[in-house]
Amino acid sequence: SGYVGLDNQGATCYLNSLIQTMYMTKSLKEALYRLTDEELGVEFLDQDDGPPQHDIDALTAMGFPEKGVIKALTKFPGNREQAMEWLFTYDASQDTEETGSSAKKGKAWRIPIALQRLFANLDLLDQQSVSTKNLTDSFGWKGQQAHVQHDIHELNRILIDALNKSLQTTKEKELCDSLYKGDQVTRILCTECGYLSERKETYMDLTLAVQESPDVVKALERLTRYEVMCDSEQYRCSRCNKKVDAVRSTQLRTLPPLLTLPLARFAFSRKTLNYEKWTRKFPFPMTIDMEGALDTEDFTTEAKKRYAQWKVERVAEKAEAEKRKQKEEEAEDSLPYGGSLKEAMKNQDRDAIRQILKARQQKQKEVADEWDRKDKDDAKNKQKSGGGSESKNKDPKAKEGKGGLLSSIKDEIKKRETLMKSEVNANSKHLYDLKAVLIHIGTAYSGHYHAYICSPDKKTENGEWRWYDFNDSVVTEIPMSSIARQYGGASENAYMLVYQRKDHCQHQTPSVPVPKSLSDEITKTNAEAVPRRKRYNILINRLDITLHPDRMYKVEDGYLAPASDDEKNNNNSAAKNLAVTMTIDQRTPVSEAKKLIAEKLSLDAEKVHLSLMVRPEGQDMGL
């Protein structure tokens, strides 16, 4: 494939999939390559960094002095409770001793250092796979942490946040925000006084609910929809000082170059009281237009318009409900005992019981028909949205004419490998191309991760970008149609999507090479591996053979049998009668092997004829 895999330390497949996605993001990788050893503090790598920063932040946020916090965590590493107990007796005014932290002259930013080195190895190291041990050590992982699997979405947020904090003293301090960060605003409009409430936020990804939408496009529309807050969900207006009907919507103000879309496939089931995985089909397009999700319209005007439309629909719904209720009451009034089955049974009126039961069955049938109609409408809407193409030939007889079951199987395979298409405006400035599909195999409690990732610089003969399956230490090229198989399945499904803005690649600077210090180190490692690899190839291809001259055997009952000493002595004594052992490379051609054997036995190569000797019971005897 031309790409290097990552070793699995036990249960780090989720980490490997995410790291490979980051590595294939050219702008991120080359930004790390631009960082110098001085900026990253490489010279301080051997220095003890002291207590973890998140523990220091947690205790200083409670009002304890930083100097005392560092001392407490140094005395009780990894134990905040004991550190707190010690801090309650700590007197900062009496403490004149310098802490290890204040004596430091610099800090090594371990995560970007480890990522830079790992990416360099993936670029240059002449191996099938490389280890992530150095990276997980930079996380502070100890013991069995590499053998505990975590959620890849959670890791994505934590890793980007940690990388962002580590880069704040470098020239790439805006890297993570410039690639992943977007802005959104949530507005709520009071329909009585017109008061508008706004809350601005930032986001690093947009989580989409799989169970509430037929595909990614519809899920994004649902994410930014206008919603009327009414009945039990009314909004308390600070100006009206009471609960009122309101209109709420979340709009995206800015979009990042890399749009991460986690798919919420895991949810708690009230029926089973367990977490379950939603495996239903959830298509996603290769290209998506995000222009409709941006905050480009007058919210107040649009919210008032939506609320007026909702009120008309609400009145119609209430009228329909009232009409339906009245019809049901009239139907019940026409039944004996007012439709009360209990009264009919109490009076043992069999005719009345039959009439009431028949009316109830008819009502249940009407409800079931209504649900079937809604399901059919949902299926039609899903097909219109582009969620997979259905077979055009629905006539079973026609399928029989095409080959019966085999034709049906081929149609199903073709349908599963049909990529979703979505309508996009070619002139839109917010077109995003799919760049990575992070996949989960398994249940809500266990499983395996791997990733389909688009190459940033390799194309097929048709001019399409090549796709690869990064599965821990193994990397294989796959056809683009394989992506459609991850829309949904019994166990294997897309779990997180990464889209990249079309113009992001076009504006990238020329390629940045691997830092020279790392390049020289890896070149030396590759050179040292050449003789070791050569020796290894020699050892695994070594073949020990035993040569038995034909005069040592006789034919007996159609099989070769060892000749007696007298028979051996009667043969030409000029030739050696004893078996000879020699070692050759099993990759050696037979013609060359004959020459080596002839040289060993001091014979003419033309007179050497080799045959494999097998005992009657099937055991090898040698050559």
C-alpha positions in Angstrom: 0.0 0.0 0.0 2.9 2.3 0.5 1.7 3.2 4.1 2.9 1.9 7.5 0.6 0.5 10.1 0.6 0.9 13.9 1.1 -1.9 16.5 -1.8 -2.8 18.8 -0.6 -2.7 22.4 -3.5 -4.7 23.6 -6.7 -2.7 23.1 -5.4 0.4 21.3 -7.1 -0.1 18.0 -9.2 3.0 18.7 -6.1 5.1 19.2 -4.4 3.7 16.1 -7.4 4.6 13.9 -7.5 8.1 15.2 -3.7 8.6 14.9 -3.7 7.4 11.3 -6.5 9.8 10.5 -4.5 12.7 12.0 -1.4 11.5 10.2 -3.2 11.5 6.8 -4.3 15.1 7.5 -1.5 16.9 5.7 -1.9 20.3 7.2 -1.8 18.9 10.8 1.3 16.7 10.1 3.3 19.4 8.4 2.5 22.0 11.1 4.0 19.6 13.6 7.1 19.2 11.3 7.6 23.0 11.4 8.1 22.9 15.2 11.7 23.1 16.3 13.3 21.2 19.1 13.7 24.4 21.1 10.0 25.2 20.9 9.1 21.7 21.9 11.7 21.5 24.7 13.2 18.3 23.5 16.3 19.0 25.7 14.1 18.7 28.8 12.7 15.2 27.9 14.8 13.5 30.6 13.6 15.9 33.2 10.7 14.9 35.6 7.7 17.0 34.8 6.3 16.6 38.3 2.6 16.1 39.1 0.1 16.0 36.2 -1.2 19.4 35.2 -4.9 18.4 35.4 -4.4 17.5 39.1 -2.6 20.8 39.8 -5.5 22.7 38.1 -8.1 20.8 40.0 -6.6 21.6 43.5 -5.6 25.2 42.7 -9.2 25.8 41.5 -10.3 24.9 45.1 -8.2 27.8 46.4 -5.0 26.0 47.5 -1.7 27.7 46.6 0.1 26.3 43.6 3.3 25.8 45.5 1.6 23.8 48.2 -0.4 21.8 45.6 2.8 20.7 43.8 4.4 19.7 47.1 1.3 17.7 48.1 1.0 15.9 44.8 4.7 15.1 44.9 4.3 13.6 48.3 1.1 11.7 47.3 1.3 11.0 43.6 -2.0 10.2 42.0 -3.9 10.6 45.3 -5.9 13.8 45.4 -7.7 13.0 48.7 -4.5 12.5 50.7 -3.0 15.6 49.0 -6.0 17.6 50.1 -5.7 16.4 53.7 -2.1 17.4 53.7 -2.9 20.9 52.2 -5.3 21.7 55.1 -2.3 21.6 57.4 0.0 23.4 55.0 1.2 26.9 56.0 2.6 28.7 52.9 4.0 31.6 55.1 6.4 29.1 56.8 7.5 27.4 53.6 10.7 28.8 52.2 11.8 25.6 50.3 11.8 25.7 46.6 9.6 23.1 44.8 10.8 21.0 42.0 8.5 22.9 39.6 10.0 26.3 40.5 13.5 25.0 40.0 12.7 23.9 36.5 14.4 25.8 33.6 12.1 24.5 30.9 9.4 22.0 30.0 9.2 19.3 27.4 5.9 19.2 25.5 5.7 15.5 25.3 2.6 14.9 23.3 3.6 17.0 20.2 7.1 15.6 20.5 5.8 12.0 20.4 3.4 12.8 17.6 6.1 14.5 15.5 8.4 11.4 16.0 5.5 9.0 15.2 4.5 10.8 12.0 8.2 10.9 10.9 8.4 7.1 11.5 5.2 6.6 9.5 6.7 8.7 6.7 10.2 7.2 6.5 10.7 4.1 8.6 11.2 0.9 6.4 8.9 -1.3 8.4 5.4 -2.8 8.1 4.3 -1.2 11.4 5.6 1.0 14.2 5.0 1.2 17.9 2.8 3.8 19.7 4.5 3.1 23.0 6.3 6.4 23.0 3.0 8.3 22.4 1.1 6.5 25.1 4.0 7.1 27.5 3.5 10.8 26.8 -0.1 10.5 27.8 1.1 9.3 31.2 -0.4 5.8 30.7 0.8 3.2 33.2 0.0 -0.4 33.9 -2.9 -1.9 32.0 -4.2 1.3 30.5 -3.2 0.2 27.0 -5.4 -3.0 27.5 -8.6 -1.0 28.3 -10.6 0.2 25.3 -12.2 3.6 25.3 -14.6 5.5 23.0 -12.9 7.0 19.9 -15.0 10.1 20.0 -14.0 10.8 23.6 -10.4 10.2 22.8 -10.6 12.6 19.8 -11.8 15.4 22.0 -9.2 14.7 24.8 -6.3 14.4 22.4 -7.0 17.5 20.4 -7.5 19.5 23.7 -4.2 18.1 25.1 -2.4 18.9 21.9 -3.8 22.4 21.8 -2.6 23.1 25.4 0.8 21.8 24.5 1.2 24.1 21.6 0.4 27.4 23.3 4.1 28.4 23.7 4.9 27.6 20.1 4.3 29.4 16.7 1.6 26.8 16.0 -0.6 27.7 19.0 -3.6 28.3 16.8 -3.2 25.0 14.9 -6.0 23.0 16.5 -8.5 25.9 16.6 -7.7 26.7 12.9 -8.4 23.1 11.8 -11.2 21.8 14.1 -12.9 24.8 15.8 -16.2 26.3 14.7 -18.6 28.8 16.2 -22.4 28.4 16.7 -25.2 30.4 18.3 -28.3 29.2 20.0 -31.2 31.7 19.9 -34.6 31.7 21.6 -37.3 34.1 20.6 -40.2 34.9 23.0 -43.4 34.9 21.0 -45.2 37.3 23.3 -42.8 40.2 24.0 -40.3 39.5 21.2 -37.3 39.2 23.5 -34.4 37.5 21.8 -31.9 35.4 23.9 -28.6 34.4 22.4 -25.9 32.0 23.6 -22.6 31.8 21.6 -20.5 28.7 21.8 -17.6 26.9 20.1 -17.6 23.4 18.9 -15.0 20.9 17.8 -17.4 18.3 16.4 -21.1 17.9 15.6 -22.7 14.8 17.0 -25.5 13.4 14.9 -28.4 11.2 16.2 -28.6 8.0 14.1 -32.0 6.9 15.4 -33.8 10.3 14.6 -32.8 10.8 10.9 -32.5 8.6 7.8 -29.1 9.9 6.7 -26.3 12.5 7.5 -27.9 15.2 5.4 -31.2 15.0 7.2 -29.5 14.8 10.5 -27.6 18.0 9.9 -30.9 19.7 8.9 -32.4 18.4 12.1 -29.4 19.8 14.1 -30.1 23.3 12.9 -34.0 23.1 12.7 -36.4 25.7 14.2 -38.2 24.2 17.2 -41.3 25.5 19.0 -41.1 25.3 22.8 -44.6 24.8 24.0 -46.8 22.9 26.5 -44.5 21.3 29.2 -41.4 22.6 27.4 -42.4 26.2 27.5 -39.6 28.8 27.9 -39.4 31.1 30.9 -38.9 34.6 29.5 -36.9 36.9 31.8 -38.8 39.9 30.5 -42.3 38.5 30.8 -41.3 36.7 34.0 -43.5 33.7 33.1 -43.4 30.6 30.9 -44.3 31.3 27.3 -44.2 29.7 23.9 -40.9 30.3 22.2 -38.9 29.4 19.0 -35.4 28.0 19.4 -32.7 27.2 16.9 -29.0 26.5 16.8 -27.2 27.9 13.8 -23.5 27.5 12.8 -21.7 30.8 12.4 -18.4 29.5 11.2 -17.3 26.1 9.8 -13.8 24.6 10.4 -11.7 23.2 7.5 -12.0 19.7 9.1 -15.6 18.8 10.1 -15.8 15.9 12.5 -19.2 14.2 12.7 -19.5 11.5 15.4 -22.5 9.2 14.9 -24.4 8.5 18.2 -24.9 4.8 17.7 -24.8 3.9 21.4 -27.8 4.7 23.6 -29.4 3.4 26.8 -32.5 1.2 26.3 -35.2 1.6 28.9 -36.6 -1.7 27.7 -33.5 -3.8 28.3 -31.9 -1.4 30.9 -28.6 -1.7 29.0 -26.6 0.3 26.5 -27.3 -0.9 22.9 -25.8 -0.2 19.6 -27.9 1.2 16.8 -26.9 -0.7 13.7 -29.6 0.7 11.3 -28.5 2.0 7.9 -27.4 5.6 8.0 -25.9 6.7 4.7 -23.5 9.6 4.2 -22.5 11.3 1.0 -19.0 11.6 -0.5 -19.6 15.4 -0.8 -21.8 17.5 1.4 -22.9 21.1 1.1 -22.9 22.9 4.5 -24.1 26.3 3.3 -27.7 25.6 4.5 -26.5 25.1 8.0 -24.9 28.5 8.3 -26.4 31.5 10.1 -27.2 33.6 7.1 -30.9 34.7 7.6 -32.8 37.0 9.9 -33.6 34.8 12.8 -36.4 36.9 14.3 -38.3 37.1 11.0 -37.9 33.5 10.2 -38.8 32.4 13.8 -42.0 34.4 13.7 -42.9 32.9 10.3 -42.2 29.4 11.6 -44.3 30.0 14.7 -47.3 31.3 12.7 -47.0 28.3 10.5 -46.9 26.0 13.5 -50.0 27.7 15.0 -52.0 27.0 11.8 -50.8 23.4 11.8 -51.5 23.1 15.6 -55.1 24.4 15.1 -55.6 21.9 12.2 -54.2 19.1 14.4 -56.4 20.0 17.3 -59.5 20.1 15.0 -58.6 16.7 13.6 -58.1 15.3 17.1 -61.4 16.7 18.2 -63.1 15.3 15.2 -61.6 11.9 15.8 -62.5 12.0 19.4 -66.1 13.0 18.6 -66.3 10.2 16.1 -65.1 7.7 18.7 -67.6 8.9 21.3 -70.4 8.6 18.8 -69.3 5.1 17.9 -69.2 4.2 21.6 -72.6 5.7 22.2 -74.0 3.6 19.4 -72.7 0.5 21.1 -74.6 -1.3 23.9 -73.7 -0.2 27.5 -71.9 2.8 26.0 -69.1 0.6 24.7 -68.3 -0.7 28.2 -67.1 -4.3 28.0 -67.1 -4.5 31.8 -70.8 -3.7 32.0 -71.7 -6.1 29.2 -69.8 -8.9 30.9 -71.4 -8.0 34.2 -74.8 -8.5 32.6 -73.7 -11.6 30.7 -75.0 -10.0 27.4 -73.2 -12.1 24.8 -74.5 -10.1 21.8 -73.3 -6.9 23.4 -69.9 -8.4 24.2 -69.5 -9.5 20.5 -70.4 -6.0 19.2 -68.0 -4.3 21.6 -65.1 -6.6 20.8 -65.7 -6.3 17.0 -65.7 -2.5 17.3 -62.5 -2.6 19.3 -60.8 -4.9 16.7 -61.9 -2.5 13.9 -60.4 0.4 15.8 -57.1 -1.5 16.3 -57.0 -2.3 12.6 -57.5 1.4 11.7 -54.6 2.4 14.0 -52.3 -0.3 12.5 -53.2 0.8 9.0 -52.3 4.4 10.0 -48.9 3.3 11.3 -48.3 1.3 8.1 -49.1 4.4 6.0 -46.6 6.5 8.1 -43.9 3.8 7.7 -44.4 3.8 3.9 -44.2 7.6 3.8 -41.0 7.5 5.8 -39.5 4.9 3.5 -40.4 7.0 0.5 -38.8 10.1 2.0 -35.7 8.1 2.9 -35.3 6.9 -0.7 -35.8 10.5 -2.0 -33.0 11.6 0.4 -30.5 9.4 -1.4 -30.1 6.7 1.2 -29.3 3.9 -1.2 -30.8 3.0 -4.5 -33.5 0.4 -4.6 -33.6 -2.3 -7.2 -35.6 -1.1 -10.1 -36.9 -4.5 -11.0 -39.4 -5.4 -8.3 -41.1 -8.3 -10.2 -40.0 -11.6 -8.7 -40.7 -13.3 -12.0 -38.4 -11.0 -13.8 -35.7 -11.9 -11.2 -36.3 -15.5 -11.9 -35.6 -14.9 -15.6 -32.3 -13.3 -14.7 -31.0 -16.2 -12.7 -33.2 -16.5 -9.7 -31.5 -16.4 -6.3 -28.1 -15.6 -7.8 -29.5 -12.5 -9.5 -31.1 -11.4 -6.3 -27.8 -11.8 -4.4 -26.0 -9.8 -7.1 -28.6 -7.0 -6.9 -28.3 -6.9 -3.1 -24.5 -6.7 -3.2 -24.7 -3.9 -5.8 -27.2 -2.1 -3.7 -24.9 -2.3 -0.6 -22.0 -0.9 -2.6 -24.0 2.0 -4.0 -22.6 5.3 -2.6 -25.1 7.9 -1.4 -25.4 10.9 -3.7 -26.6 14.3 -2.4 -27.6 17.4 -4.3 -24.9 20.1 -3.9 -24.4 23.5 -5.4 -21.2 23.4 -7.4 -20.6 27.1 -6.8 -21.0 26.8 -3.0 -18.0 27.9 -0.9 -18.8 25.4 1.8 -18.5 22.0 0.0 -16.9 19.3 2.1 -15.4 16.0 0.8 -15.3 12.8 2.9 -11.8 12.1 4.0 -12.1 9.4 6.7 -14.6 6.9 8.1 -13.7 5.5 11.5 -15.5 2.2 11.9 -16.6 0.2 15.0 -17.1 -3.6 14.9 -18.9 -5.2 17.9 -21.4 -4.2 20.6 -21.9 -1.3 22.9 -19.6 -3.0 25.5 -16.7 -4.4 23.3 -15.4 -4.3 19.8 -12.7 -3.3 17.4 -11.9 -0.1 15.5 -10.4 0.4 12.1 -10.5 3.3 9.6 -11.1 3.9 5.9 -9.0 7.0 5.0 -8.6 8.8 1.7 -5.0 9.4 0.6 -4.0 13.1 0.4 -1.6 12.6 -2.6 -2.4 9.3 -4.4 -4.9 8.9 -7.2 -6.2 6.0 -9.3 -5.9 5.8 -13.1 -9.4 7.3 -13.3 -8.2 10.4 -11.4 -10.1 9.5 -8.1 -8.4 9.6 -4.8 -7.3 6.3 -3.4 -8.8 4.8 -0.3 -7.0 2.6 2.3 -8.2 0.5 5.2 -5.9 1.2 8.2 -6.4 -1.8 10.5 -3.7 -1.7 13.2 -0.5 -3.1 11.7 -2.1 -3.9 8.3 -2.8 -1.3 5.6 -4.6 -2.3 2.4 -6.0 -0.4 -0.5 -9.8 -0.7 -1.0 -12.2 0.4 -3.7 -14.2 3.5 -3.0 -17.5 1.5 -3.2 -16.5 -0.4 0.0 -17.4 2.8 1.9 -21.1 2.1 1.3 -20.9 -1.2 3.3 -20.3 0.9 6.4 -23.7 2.7 6.2 -25.1 0.0 8.4 -24.7 -3.7 9.3 -25.3 -6.3 12.0 -22.0 -5.5 13.7 -19.7 -3.3 11.5 -20.8 0.4 11.1 -19.4 3.8 10.5 -18.9 5.5 13.9 -17.2 8.8 13.1 -16.8 10.8 9.9 -14.3 13.4 9.0 -15.0 15.8 6.1 -12.5 18.3 4.7 -13.5 21.6 3.0 -12.7 21.4 -0.7 -10.6 24.6 -0.9 -8.5 23.6 2.2 -6.1 21.4 0.1 -5.9 24.0 -2.6 -4.6 26.7 -0.2 -2.0 24.5 1.5 1.7 25.6 1.4 4.3 23.4 -0.3 5.1 20.1 1.4 7.2 20.4 4.6 9.9 17.7 5.0 10.5 15.7 8.1 12.8 17.6 10.6 16.4 16.8 9.8 17.3 15.4 13.2 14.5 12.9 12.9 15.2 12.2 9.3 18.9 11.4 10.0 18.0 9.2 13.0 15.4 7.2 10.9 17.8 6.9 8.0 20.4 5.4 10.3 17.8 3.0 11.8 16.9 1.9 8.3 20.6 1.3 7.4 21.2 -0.7 10.5 18.2 -2.8 9.7 19.5 -3.9 6.3 22.2 -6.4 7.5 19.9 -7.6 10.3 17.1 -8.2 7.7 19.6 -9.9 5.4 20.8 -12.3 8.2 17.2 -13.0 9.1 16.3 -13.9 5.5 19.3 -16.2 5.4 18.2 -17.9 8.6 14.5 -18.4 7.6 15.5 -19.7 4.2 18.2 -22.1 5.4 17.6 -25.6 4.3 19.5 -28.6 5.7 19.5 -31.6 3.4 21.0 -35.1 3.6 22.4 -36.5 0.3 22.1 -40.3 -0.1 24.0 -41.7 -3.1 21.9 -44.2 -5.0 24.4 -47.0 -4.4 23.4 -47.0 -0.7 19.9 -48.3 -1.6 18.3 -51.1 -3.6 14.8 -51.6 -5.0 12.8 -54.1 -3.0 9.1 -54.7 -3.8 8.9 -51.4 -5.7 10.4 -49.4 -2.8 13.9 -48.2 -2.0 15.4 -50.1 0.9 18.9 -49.7 2.5 21.5 -51.9 0.9 23.5 -54.3 3.0 27.1 -53.7 3.7 28.2 -56.4 1.2 26.1 -54.8 -1.5 27.6 -51.4 -0.7 31.1 -52.8 -0.9 30.4 -54.4 -4.3 29.7 -50.9 -5.7 32.3 -48.7 -7.1 34.6 -47.9 -4.2 35.9 -44.7 -5.9 32.7 -43.0 -4.9 31.7 -42.2 -1.3 29.1 -44.5 0.1 28.2 -42.5 3.2 25.4 -39.9 3.4 26.5 -36.3 3.2 24.8 -33.4 5.0 24.9 -29.9 3.6 23.1 -26.5 3.9 21.7 -24.5 1.0 19.3 -21.5 0.6 15.8 -22.8 -0.3 15.5 -20.0 -2.8 18.3 -21.4 -4.8 17.2 -22.7 -8.3 17.4 -26.4 -8.9 20.1 -26.0 -11.6 22.3 -24.1 -9.1 21.5 -26.6 -6.4 22.8 -29.4 -8.6 26.1 -27.6 -9.2 26.5 -27.2 -5.4 25.8 -30.8 -4.7 28.1 -32.0 -7.5 30.9 -29.8 -6.1 30.2 -31.2 -2.6 30.4 -34.8 -3.9 33.2 -34.2 -6.5 30.9 -35.3 -9.3 30.0 -34.0 -12.8 26.9 -31.8 -12.5 25.4 -33.4 -15.6 25.4 -36.8 -13.9 23.5 -35.5 -10.7 19.8 -36.5 -10.7 17.8 -35.5 -7.6 14.7 -37.4 -6.3 12.8 -37.2 -3.1 12.9 -40.4 -1.1 9.8 -41.3 0.9 9.3 -44.4 3.1 6.3 -46.6 2.5 4.6 -45.1 5.6 5.1 -41.6 4.2 8.1 -40.4 6.2 10.8 -38.4 4.5 14.2 -40.1 4.1 16.0 -37.2 2.4 17.5 -36.6 -1.0 
